[in-house]
Amino acid sequence: MILALQTSEPLIRWRYIRDQWDGKILDAVIDHIQLTVISVVLGVILSAIMTAFALRYRWSTGPIMVFSAFVYTIPSVALFGLLVPYTGLSKTPAVIALTGYTFLILVSAFIAGFRSVPGAVLDAADGMGLSPRRRVLTVELPLALPYIFTGIRAATVTTVGLVTVAAIIGQGGLGDLILDGLRRTYWTPMIVGAVLSVALALLLDLGLWLVGRALTPWTRRGHAE
Amino acid sequence: MATAPEPDPNEKSRPAIRLSAVTKRFAGASHAAVDALSLDVARGTIVALIGPSGCGKTTTLRMINRLIEPTSGRIEIEGADVAASGVVQLRRGIGYVIQQVGLFPHRTIAQNIATVPRALGWERARLAARIDELVELVGLDPSMLDRYPDELSGGQQQRVGVARALAADPPVLLMDEPFGAVDPIVRARLQDELLGLQSRVQKAIVIVTHDIDEAIKIADRVALLNMGGILEQYAPPDELLRAPASEFVERFVGNDRSSKRLTLARVADLPFERGAVLEVGASLEEARAVMDAHRTDWVGLTSNGVFEGWVDASGIDDGADLAALPRSRPAAQVMPDSTLREAMEIIMTSSTSVAVIDDDGRFGGVVTLERIRAALAVGVPERVA
């Protein structure tokens, strides 16, 4: 791809934004949100399963972490390309790849969260006769929430950025606008795509932060002495 | 309460907790952590498990609620084998308090206290009434119920821990170094509170401690364990101090055994002694007679049963009126519920070698070092719970 720098082209043509807002731009935003949400939700579910496995069977922690890290190291462009022959040009390869990229962040955060629960709290929970299921749901999970939410926020922000790359296999999103701008040396769509992607990342991050805050009221109280 | 089909003839004498030849051998360990330990804990009594680290005291405690499963032997609670019931069910019927308290940080104090009753499915009204009762019992400020554990001091958290353990009114309470993490002043207060609490709830309490003074202070019986969970002596505190069963026990309780025994008895346990003290209207002859009898050169004066102060012999020799002589207020004063050790310290730091017992503002007699030593010689009376 060759980028010819055209100094005559202004950075923003407001007319483009006005004309394309209801069509191209909004579609791209919706696609972008869709890809992000689906991938992160799938990532959370699969990471939760892997975390449960890692915590239940200690030997599996190492392999699970290696696997998550390995997936993370594959260049995204290559991974999208590699998956297309198997899945065709649909949303599937994008979702598979994007989901895979969340594993490292989410699994480490989830494991750290559960490991952060003080041993004395677990001892007390067992000693009082909480069943293992009740212990996980009413004690360990809530106490791991601060870590869990930090992980989900990081994964979401990362995914919003990565979705722009998914445009190269033609799956829409704000990456389309960026690619379009690059191809045509037309700055406006590129800037619109980039700015909206950043805004979307910040917005989702803020939303998740607020949800996490609402779910962990005890972390905001003062300490005695 | 459920109706028992057939009243057990041994119901009365049966211990609350019975350990029979309980052994725990951890995988890969060459020695048993606890070796054939047999121990009865009577109802309504506090038993302290104490010994050097590695003596298996915590292991023993944790075998009672099956946080650790014994390798062999049998543990009964109220006659029922603990191995026979489900572990979750069993633990809900046993109070459990640990050193780090282990309150749930994400639950309010009320929710923490409600843990076991909730798991048992208590109704809301019953639970609320019980929480009110417990808050009063352990001396918590009800305004704390809506706070989170991190907002409470260490001492307050420990009180919540005790309330939480007692929530479903279990007959047995297990405490693993419950006061180990608080400062000495708070610890002493919590110990006193536990004794006060016990006089009301009458549980069978097993408490693990590494502090012999704590064991002596709060336990009805002390089980002193040696390495590998070997029971060296199981006796009331005074017996442990007066008649150590082995050299190990003697070394463990320390060479200040006698002064430790002094913490077991209170001033009120001593026979009443009036000492060289007179009512203010007494004659000079009476004063001289009292001074002679007690070999002092001063007398104390009371007015309508309230202690007024000491009067020096030099004034009496001058033939002045007893009531008109200058009185120095006593520096040394003890309460009926002061321990003999406290009384001894007060006497030794005072200039008069005698302490006046202040019984709620009234003169309650005197305590002297002689008196305390005499009490030690005959054995300290058993403390009545």
Chai-1 contact restraints between the chains, C-beta under 6 A:
chainA,res_idxA,chainB,res_idxB,connection_type,confidence,min_distance_angstrom,max_distance_angstrom,comment,restraint_id
A,A120,B,Q100,contact,1.0,0.0,6.0,A-B,restraint_1
A,A120,B,G102,contact,1.0,0.0,6.0,A-B,restraint_2
A,V121,B,G102,contact,1.0,0.0,6.0,A-B,restraint_3
A,D123,B,I98,contact,1.0,0.0,6.0,A-B,restraint_4
A,D123,B,G102,contact,1.0,0.0,6.0,A-B,restraint_5
A,A124,B,G102,contact,1.0,0.0,6.0,A-B,restraint_6
A,G127,B,Y96,contact,1.0,0.0,6.0,A-B,restraint_7
A,M128,B,Y96,contact,1.0,0.0,6.0,A-B,restraint_8
A,M128,B,T115,contact,1.0,0.0,6.0,A-B,restraint_9
A,M128,B,V116,contact,1.0,0.0,6.0,A-B,restraint_10
A,G129,B,V88,contact,1.0,0.0,6.0,A-B,restraint_11
A,G129,B,R91,contact,1.0,0.0,6.0,A-B,restraint_12
A,G129,B,R92,contact,1.0,0.0,6.0,A-B,restraint_13
A,S131,B,V88,contact,1.0,0.0,6.0,A-B,restraint_14
A,V139,B,F104,contact,1.0,0.0,6.0,A-B,restraint_15
A,P142,B,H106,contact,1.0,0.0,6.0,A-B,restraint_16
A,L143,B,H106,contact,1.0,0.0,6.0,A-B,restraint_17
A,W218,B,P105,contact,1.0,0.0,6.0,A-B,restraint_18
A,W218,B,H106,contact,1.0,0.0,6.0,A-B,restraint_19
A,W218,B,Y148,contact,1.0,0.0,6.0,A-B,restraint_20
A,R221,B,Y148,contact,1.0,0.0,6.0,A-B,restraint_21
A,R221,B,E151,contact,1.0,0.0,6.0,A-B,restraint_22
A,H223,B,D150,contact,1.0,0.0,6.0,A-B,restraint_23
A,A224,B,E151,contact,1.0,0.0,6.0,A-B,restraint_24
A,A224,B,L152,contact,1.0,0.0,6.0,A-B,restraint_25
A,A224,B,S153,contact,1.0,0.0,6.0,A-B,restraint_26
A,E225,B,S153,contact,1.0,0.0,6.0,A-B,restraint_27
